Amino acid sequence: MPRLLLFLVLLGVAVIVYALIECAMTRSNEVRSISKPAWLITILVVPLIGAGLWFLFGRPRRTRGTRPPRPAPRQPTAPDDDPQFLQNLETRRRQQAREQELKRKEEELKAREAQSKGGAKGGAKGGGTTAPAAGTPAGGAPAGGTPANGTGPAPATDPDDDADETGSTGAHRPNNP
């Protein structure tokens, strides 16, 4: 007999706990008869009778075979509908435009620097230098010793330019005395 009594007490406590949890988890607009807080108080004050009344009169009705509605699975949205994606796209576009503008300005600056270096070598008025004619040294006279235009004295020759005993010219010798 004590085992049966213990079993009935445990069964009663389980029913009361189940009724309290179900009442607490039910939405307020789905509760029937009286308000949700009134049902919770009824189940606590009159435990077995309150739990029985909850199951009979307060519990939301569910038809057989139907389950509570599940939320529809999220469908992927198109990228052009997502404002965050569009904002990110606009940020990338602006950044690429800035990078292109920076590259253009760098190329323009390099061209100006190259042009100013070329102008500085040519003199103050911007005239460029001309390369000596083929076969003439930097002084403008041909290798024979007379000026290219045929007028004026020939430039003085360097005594080190004479061929030495090996047959090479002094232009290939080191300048060590």
Contacts in CASP RR format, 6 or more apart in sequence:
PFRMAT RR
TARGET T0000
AUTHOR 0000-0000-0000
METHOD contacts of the structure
MODEL  1
MPRLLLFLVLLGVAVIVYALIECAMTRSNEVRSISKPAWLITILVVPLIG
AGLWFLFGRPRRTRGTRPPRPAPRQPTAPDDDPQFLQNLETRRRQQAREQ
ELKRKEEELKAREAQSKGGAKGGAKGGGTTAPAAGTPAGGAPAGGTPANG
TGPAPATDPDDDADETGSTGAHRPNNP
12 47 0 8 1.000
12 48 0 8 1.000
12 51 0 8 1.000
15 48 0 8 1.000
15 51 0 8 1.000
15 52 0 8 1.000
16 43 0 8 1.000
16 47 0 8 1.000
16 48 0 8 1.000
16 51 0 8 1.000
18 51 0 8 1.000
19 43 0 8 1.000
19 50 0 8 1.000
19 51 0 8 1.000
19 52 0 8 1.000
19 54 0 8 1.000
19 55 0 8 1.000
20 40 0 8 1.000
20 43 0 8 1.000
20 44 0 8 1.000
20 51 0 8 1.000
22 54 0 8 1.000
22 59 0 8 1.000
23 31 0 8 1.000
23 36 0 8 1.000
23 39 0 8 1.000
23 40 0 8 1.000
23 43 0 8 1.000
23 54 0 8 1.000
24 40 0 8 1.000
26 36 0 8 1.000
26 59 0 8 1.000
26 60 0 8 1.000
27 60 0 8 1.000
28 35 0 8 1.000
28 36 0 8 1.000
30 60 0 8 1.000
31 39 0 8 1.000
31 58 0 8 1.000
31 60 0 8 1.000
32 57 0 8 1.000
32 58 0 8 1.000
32 59 0 8 1.000
32 60 0 8 1.000
32 61 0 8 1.000
33 39 0 8 1.000
33 57 0 8 1.000
33 58 0 8 1.000
34 42 0 8 1.000
34 58 0 8 1.000
39 54 0 8 1.000
39 58 0 8 1.000
42 50 0 8 1.000
42 53 0 8 1.000
42 54 0 8 1.000
43 50 0 8 1.000
43 51 0 8 1.000
43 54 0 8 1.000
62 68 0 8 1.000
79 85 0 8 1.000
79 86 0 8 1.000
80 86 0 8 1.000
118 128 0 8 1.000
119 126 0 8 1.000
119 127 0 8 1.000
119 128 0 8 1.000
121 128 0 8 1.000
121 129 0 8 1.000
122 128 0 8 1.000
122 129 0 8 1.000
132 138 0 8 1.000
132 139 0 8 1.000
132 140 0 8 1.000
133 140 0 8 1.000
133 148 0 8 1.000
135 142 0 8 1.000
135 143 0 8 1.000
136 142 0 8 1.000
136 143 0 8 1.000
136 148 0 8 1.000
137 143 0 8 1.000
139 155 0 8 1.000
140 147 0 8 1.000
140 148 0 8 1.000
141 147 0 8 1.000
141 148 0 8 1.000
141 154 0 8 1.000
141 155 0 8 1.000
142 148 0 8 1.000
144 154 0 8 1.000
145 154 0 8 1.000
145 155 0 8 1.000
145 157 0 8 1.000
146 154 0 8 1.000
147 154 0 8 1.000
147 155 0 8 1.000
160 170 0 8 1.000
160 171 0 8 1.000
160 173 0 8 1.000
161 169 0 8 1.000
161 170 0 8 1.000
161 171 0 8 1.000
162 169 0 8 1.000
162 170 0 8 1.000
163 169 0 8 1.000
163 170 0 8 1.000
164 170 0 8 1.000
164 173 0 8 1.000
END
